[in-house]
Amino acid sequence: MSLPVRFAKSALTDLRTIQVWYTEQGVPVVGTRLVGEIVKRIERLAEHPDMGRIVPEFGQPFLREIIYSPFRIVYRRDPKTVRIVRIWRSERQLRLTGHEDKPT
């Protein structure tokens, strides 16, 4: 069974930011390639939504991630959909808004 994959605005902004950063560094082709590879990995989630590990910072089974170094592709695994939440550099820890006591 294939699940629909949706993107949160934050994830779309993250992809755009990655592309812009590499363009500013003078290597837009690298940014285009990376974004394409990230999207390929995300597409696999439609058929394999549980392939990512549980995000260690939260320990919630519905909040998962796949690593495409140096990026973390964080997604919410719901029963009928996969929602891409963020695409961040892998060394960055996650923090939920309003939870200042969590590490950043």
GUPA-854852 format. One record per residue (C-alpha): residue number from 0; residue in one letter; x, y, z. Coordinates in steps of 0.5 Angstrom, whole numbers, always signed. Example, Ala and Ser with C-alpha at 12.3 -4.5 7.8 and 13.67 -1.06 7.14 Angstrom:
<marvexs>
MARVEX    k  r     px     py     pz
MARVEX    0  A    +25     -9    +16
MARVEX    1  S    +27     -2    +14
</marvexs>
This chain:
<marvexs>
MARVEX    k  r     px     py     pz
MARVEX    0  M     +0     +0     +0
MARVEX    1  S     +3     +7     -2
MARVEX    2  L     +2    +13     +2
MARVEX    3  P     +1    +20     +0
MARVEX    4  V     +7    +24     +2
MARVEX    5  R     +6    +31     +4
MARVEX    6  F    +11    +37     +5
MARVEX    7  A    +10    +42    +11
MARVEX    8  K    +12    +49     +9
MARVEX    9  S    +18    +49    +13
MARVEX   10  A    +21    +43     +9
MARVEX   11  L    +19    +47     +3
MARVEX   12  T    +23    +53     +6
MARVEX   13  D    +29    +48     +8
MARVEX   14  L    +30    +45     +1
MARVEX   15  R    +30    +52     -2
MARVEX   16  T    +35    +55     +3
MARVEX   17  I    +39    +49     +1
MARVEX   18  Q    +39    +51     -6
MARVEX   19  V    +40    +58     -5
MARVEX   20  W    +46    +57     +0
MARVEX   21  Y    +50    +53     -6
MARVEX   22  T    +48    +58    -11
MARVEX   23  E    +51    +63     -6
MARVEX   24  Q    +57    +59     -6
MARVEX   25  G    +58    +59    -13
MARVEX   26  V    +56    +52    -14
MARVEX   27  P    +49    +52    -16
MARVEX   28  V    +49    +45    -19
MARVEX   29  V    +51    +42    -13
MARVEX   30  G    +45    +45    -10
MARVEX   31  T    +41    +42    -15
MARVEX   32  R    +44    +35    -15
MARVEX   33  L    +43    +35     -7
MARVEX   34  V    +36    +37     -7
MARVEX   35  G    +34    +32    -12
MARVEX   36  E    +38    +26     -8
MARVEX   37  I    +34    +29     -2
MARVEX   38  V    +27    +28     -6
MARVEX   39  K    +29    +21     -9
MARVEX   40  R    +30    +19     -1
MARVEX   41  I    +23    +22     +1
MARVEX   42  E    +19    +19     -5
MARVEX   43  R    +21    +12     -2
MARVEX   44  L    +17    +14     +4
MARVEX   45  A    +11    +13     +0
MARVEX   46  E    +12     +5     +0
MARVEX   47  H    +17     +5     +6
MARVEX   48  P    +14    +10    +11
MARVEX   49  D    +17     +6    +17
MARVEX   50  M    +24     +6    +14
MARVEX   51  G    +27    +12    +18
MARVEX   52  R    +29    +11    +25
MARVEX   53  I    +25    +15    +31
MARVEX   54  V    +28    +22    +32
MARVEX   55  P    +32    +21    +38
MARVEX   56  E    +31    +28    +41
MARVEX   57  F    +24    +26    +42
MARVEX   58  G    +23    +18    +42
MARVEX   59  Q    +16    +19    +39
MARVEX   60  P    +14    +13    +34
MARVEX   61  F    +11    +17    +29
MARVEX   62  L    +16    +22    +29
MARVEX   63  R    +22    +19    +24
MARVEX   64  E    +28    +21    +20
MARVEX   65  I    +32    +19    +15
MARVEX   66  I    +39    +21    +14
MARVEX   67  Y    +42    +23     +8
MARVEX   68  S    +49    +26    +10
MARVEX   69  P    +49    +32    +12
MARVEX   70  F    +42    +32    +12
MARVEX   71  R    +36    +30    +17
MARVEX   72  I    +30    +29    +13
MARVEX   73  V    +25    +29    +19
MARVEX   74  Y    +18    +27    +18
MARVEX   75  R    +11    +25    +21
MARVEX   76  R     +9    +18    +20
MARVEX   77  D     +1    +18    +21
MARVEX   78  P     -3    +12    +19
MARVEX   79  K     -5    +15    +12
MARVEX   80  T     +0    +20    +10
MARVEX   81  V     +7    +22    +11
MARVEX   82  R     +9    +29    +12
MARVEX   83  I    +16    +32    +11
MARVEX   84  V    +17    +37    +17
MARVEX   85  R    +24    +39    +16
MARVEX   86  I    +30    +38    +12
MARVEX   87  W    +36    +40    +17
MARVEX   88  R    +44    +39    +17
MARVEX   89  S    +45    +33    +21
MARVEX   90  E    +49    +36    +27
MARVEX   91  R    +43    +40    +29
MARVEX   92  Q    +38    +38    +34
MARVEX   93  L    +31    +39    +34
MARVEX   94  R    +27    +43    +38
MARVEX   95  L    +19    +43    +38
MARVEX   96  T    +17    +50    +39
MARVEX   97  G    +15    +52    +46
MARVEX   98  H    +19    +47    +49
MARVEX   99  E    +25    +51    +51
MARVEX  100  D    +28    +46    +56
MARVEX  101  K    +29    +41    +50
MARVEX  102  P    +37    +42    +47
MARVEX  103  T    +38    +46    +41
</marvexs>
